[in-house]
């Protein structure tokens, strides 16, 4: 699996931890920025990662800012992205099982005690389909309106 990853300046340190976890898991990734702590606008990074995922070159994305919320809002503006801000292993699992989330949003100011479990769950949990597919299709319909 190839992962597109990005952060703003507030998420840089956490992004480095996430890339270390990805390397430990043997996952391939591309870093879409930022690369230093100079102020950066998160919507630009969210758009780059979102477009990389919908292009099919990357199966999943990870975005990081202070809370994860701004990145999530911006990423969800890219047609085909289903980004989810998660806070623990359970919400990471549900975002995949029920929503077929393709972008994980994390907040550097949030509790990081479950970070390895969150990353692993997001990358390994399959979409359940079934009744959830109908809802994902409804979300896709909203994008087209």
RADADA-V370990 format. One record per helix or strand of 2 or more residues. SS is the DSSP state (helix for helix, strand for strand). FROM is the first residue (numbers start at 1). TO is the last residue. If there is no record, write none. Layout:
# RADADA-V370990
ss->{SS;SS}
from->{FROM;FROM}
to->{TO;TO}
This chain:
# RADADA-V370990
ss->{strand;helix;strand;helix;strand;helix;strand;helix;strand;helix;helix}
from->{2;9;28;42;60;69;83;89;103;115;131}
to->{7;24;31;54;65;75;85;97;107;124;144}
